[in-house]
Amino acid sequence: MEQTGFLFSKSEIKEFGESKFRVQDFILDCKRYDSFTGEPRENFLKFQLTGEKIALLENIQIGQRMKVFFMPEGRFYEKKDMHEQPTGEKGHIQNFRVWKIELPENQPTPKKNDDVPTTASKSNNVYEAMGVEKNAEPETIVEESDLPF
């Protein structure tokens, strides 16, 4: 699967266990526009990079447009109490695990690091930080589906 959007934020890299398993999450702004009213519809998706794939995000700045190729993953797990004892209840977790990132060729050169916010909290308007008009006409992405609607 693939999704195009603007990098909104990225988390710190987290390490787990003795094997130093590494994980980094990021949020992609995939705003859509209603086809009848033209009103924008928020669509922020969280993706995950693991291990050596974390390097894919290193040189990408907040606000940069990118295409993310990913595999949705989900599983059930047994919930545990605060003493790590099984409760008998099942939980569910899912993620979008990224395996490739592409940047558009005609993308403007990113601003210097001093000018680009490093987190969403420093700039609530990613589009302003990128120098992109907020209500600009979105790129139309047509995806074929076997759904009846």
C-alpha positions as CSV (number, residue, x, y, z in Angstrom):
1,M,0.0,0.0,0.0
2,E,1.1,3.6,-0.4
3,Q,0.1,7.0,0.9
4,T,1.2,10.5,0.0
5,G,1.3,13.4,2.4
6,F,3.4,15.9,4.3
7,L,5.6,15.0,7.2
8,F,3.9,16.5,10.2
9,S,6.0,15.1,13.1
10,K,8.5,12.4,14.0
11,S,9.2,10.8,17.4
12,E,12.5,10.1,19.0
13,I,14.0,6.8,18.2
14,K,13.2,4.2,21.0
15,E,15.3,1.2,21.8
16,F,13.9,-2.0,23.4
17,G,15.5,-4.9,25.2
18,E,19.0,-6.2,25.2
19,S,18.9,-6.6,21.4
20,K,18.5,-2.8,21.1
21,F,15.5,-3.2,18.8
22,R,14.8,0.3,17.4
23,V,11.5,1.9,16.5
24,Q,10.6,5.4,15.3
25,D,7.0,6.7,14.6
26,F,6.0,9.6,12.4
27,I,2.8,11.3,11.5
28,L,1.9,12.1,7.9
29,D,-0.7,14.8,7.1
30,C,-2.8,13.2,4.4
31,K,-5.5,15.9,4.3
32,R,-8.3,15.2,1.8
33,Y,-11.0,17.5,0.4
34,D,-14.7,16.8,0.2
35,S,-15.6,16.2,-3.5
36,F,-18.9,18.0,-3.1
37,T,-18.2,20.9,-0.8
38,G,-14.4,21.3,-1.3
39,E,-14.0,21.5,2.5
40,P,-10.8,20.1,3.9
41,R,-11.0,16.9,6.0
42,E,-8.3,16.2,8.5
43,N,-6.4,12.9,8.0
44,F,-3.3,12.4,10.1
45,L,-1.9,8.9,9.9
46,K,0.8,7.4,12.2
47,F,3.4,5.2,10.6
48,Q,6.3,3.1,12.1
49,L,9.9,2.5,11.0
50,T,11.9,-0.3,12.6
51,G,15.6,-1.3,12.6
52,E,17.6,-0.2,9.6
53,K,14.5,1.4,8.0
54,I,14.8,4.3,10.4
55,A,17.5,5.7,8.2
56,L,14.8,6.4,5.5
57,L,13.5,9.3,7.6
58,E,16.8,10.9,8.6
59,N,17.1,13.6,5.9
60,I,13.4,14.4,5.6
61,Q,12.3,17.7,7.1
62,I,9.0,18.5,8.8
63,G,6.6,19.8,6.1
64,Q,8.3,17.9,3.2
65,R,6.0,16.0,0.9
66,M,6.6,12.3,0.6
67,K,5.1,9.0,-0.6
68,V,5.1,6.2,2.0
69,F,5.0,2.6,1.0
70,F,3.8,0.4,3.9
71,M,2.3,-2.8,5.1
72,P,-0.6,-2.8,7.6
73,E,0.0,-5.2,10.5
74,G,-2.3,-6.1,13.3
75,R,-2.5,-8.7,16.0
76,F,-4.4,-9.7,19.2
77,Y,-2.6,-9.9,22.5
78,E,-3.4,-10.9,26.0
79,K,-3.8,-7.9,28.4
80,K,-1.8,-8.0,31.6
81,D,-2.4,-6.2,34.9
82,M,0.1,-3.9,36.7
83,H,1.9,-7.0,38.1
84,E,2.4,-8.4,34.5
85,Q,-0.2,-11.2,35.2
86,P,-2.6,-12.1,32.4
87,T,-6.1,-10.7,32.9
88,G,-7.8,-13.1,30.5
89,E,-8.9,-10.1,28.3
90,K,-7.7,-9.8,24.7
91,G,-6.5,-6.5,23.2
92,H,-5.7,-5.5,19.6
93,I,-2.8,-3.5,18.2
94,Q,-2.1,-2.4,14.7
95,N,0.5,-0.4,12.8
96,F,1.5,0.8,9.4
97,R,5.0,-0.6,9.0
98,V,7.0,1.4,6.4
99,W,9.3,-0.3,4.0
100,K,10.0,2.5,1.5
101,I,9.8,6.3,1.3
102,E,10.0,8.4,-1.9
103,L,10.3,12.1,-2.3
104,P,8.8,13.9,-5.4
105,E,11.4,15.0,-7.9
106,N,10.0,18.5,-8.4
107,Q,9.8,19.3,-4.6
108,P,11.3,22.6,-3.6
109,T,14.5,22.5,-1.6
110,P,13.7,22.3,2.1
111,K,14.5,25.3,4.3
112,K,17.5,25.4,6.5
113,N,17.2,23.4,9.7
114,D,16.9,26.7,11.7
115,D,13.8,27.7,9.7
116,V,11.9,24.4,9.8
117,P,10.0,23.4,13.0
118,T,11.2,20.1,14.5
119,T,7.8,19.2,16.0
120,A,4.2,20.0,15.4
121,S,4.1,22.0,18.6
122,K,6.5,24.6,17.3
123,S,4.3,25.3,14.3
124,N,0.6,24.5,14.1
125,N,0.6,25.5,10.5
126,V,2.8,23.1,8.6
127,Y,1.7,24.6,5.3
128,E,2.9,28.0,6.3
129,A,6.3,26.6,7.3
130,M,6.5,24.9,3.9
131,G,5.5,28.0,2.0
132,V,2.5,26.2,0.5
133,E,-0.9,27.9,0.2
134,K,-3.3,26.2,2.8
135,N,-6.3,25.9,0.4
136,A,-4.3,24.9,-2.6
137,E,-5.9,22.4,-5.0
138,P,-4.9,18.9,-3.8
139,E,-3.4,16.3,-6.1
140,T,-6.1,13.9,-7.1
141,I,-5.3,10.3,-6.4
142,V,-7.5,7.8,-8.0
143,E,-7.5,4.4,-6.4
144,E,-9.4,1.5,-7.8
145,S,-11.5,-0.5,-5.3
146,D,-13.8,-3.5,-5.4
147,L,-16.1,-1.9,-2.8
148,P,-19.7,-1.4,-4.0
149,F,-19.8,2.3,-3.1
